[in-house]
Amino acid sequence: MDNSQNLSYQAGQAKGQAQEKSNQMMDRAANAAQSAKESLQEAGQQVQAKAQGAADAVKNATGLNK
C-alpha cells in the first residue's frame, strides 16, 4: 500500500469513527429528550390530580358536591 492509499484509508477510518460518535451523541440526546418528556408528563399528571383534589375539596366545603 503506498502512502496515498494509506492516507486515504486513515481518512476513511477517521470519518467512520466520527460518524459513529455523532450517532452515539444523537442517541444520547434523543434518550435525554424522551426522559425529559416522560418526566414532564408525569409532573403534569400530578399537578392535574392535585388540582382535581383541590377542586373537589372546595366543592365539598361549599356544599356544591351534593
C-alpha positions as CSV (number, residue, x, y, z in Angstrom):
1,M,0.0,0.0,0.0
2,D,1.5,3.3,-1.0
3,N,1.4,6.5,1.1
4,S,-1.7,8.0,-0.6
5,Q,-3.6,4.8,-0.2
6,N,-2.6,4.7,3.5
7,L,-3.7,8.3,4.0
8,S,-7.0,7.6,2.2
9,Y,-7.6,4.5,4.4
10,Q,-6.8,6.5,7.5
11,A,-9.2,9.3,6.4
12,G,-11.9,6.8,5.8
13,Q,-11.3,5.3,9.3
14,A,-11.5,8.7,10.9
15,K,-14.6,9.6,9.0
16,G,-16.3,6.3,10.1
17,Q,-15.3,6.9,13.7
18,A,-16.6,10.5,13.6
19,Q,-19.9,9.3,12.2
20,E,-20.2,6.7,14.9
21,K,-19.5,9.2,17.7
22,S,-22.1,11.5,16.1
23,N,-24.7,8.8,16.1
24,Q,-23.9,7.9,19.7
25,M,-24.3,11.6,20.7
26,M,-27.6,11.8,18.8
27,D,-28.9,8.7,20.5
28,R,-28.0,10.1,23.9
29,A,-29.7,13.4,23.1
30,A,-32.8,11.6,21.9
31,N,-32.8,9.5,25.1
32,A,-32.4,12.6,27.3
33,A,-35.3,14.3,25.4
34,Q,-37.5,11.3,25.8
35,S,-36.7,11.1,29.5
36,A,-37.5,14.8,30.0
37,K,-40.7,14.4,28.1
38,E,-41.8,11.5,30.4
39,S,-40.8,13.4,33.5
40,L,-42.8,16.4,32.4
41,Q,-45.8,14.2,31.6
42,E,-45.7,12.7,35.0
43,A,-45.4,16.1,36.6
44,G,-48.3,17.3,34.6
45,Q,-50.4,14.3,35.7
46,Q,-49.5,15.0,39.4
47,V,-50.4,18.7,39.1
48,Q,-53.7,17.7,37.4
49,A,-54.5,15.3,40.2
50,K,-53.7,17.8,42.8
51,A,-55.9,20.4,41.1
52,Q,-58.8,18.0,40.9
53,G,-58.4,17.2,44.6
54,A,-58.4,20.9,45.5
55,A,-61.5,21.5,43.3
56,D,-63.2,18.5,45.0
57,A,-62.3,19.8,48.4
58,V,-63.7,23.3,47.6
59,K,-66.9,21.7,46.3
60,N,-67.2,19.6,49.5
61,A,-66.5,22.6,51.7
62,T,-69.1,24.7,50.0
63,G,-71.7,22.0,49.6
64,L,-71.6,22.1,45.8
65,N,-70.9,18.4,45.6
66,K,-74.4,17.4,46.6
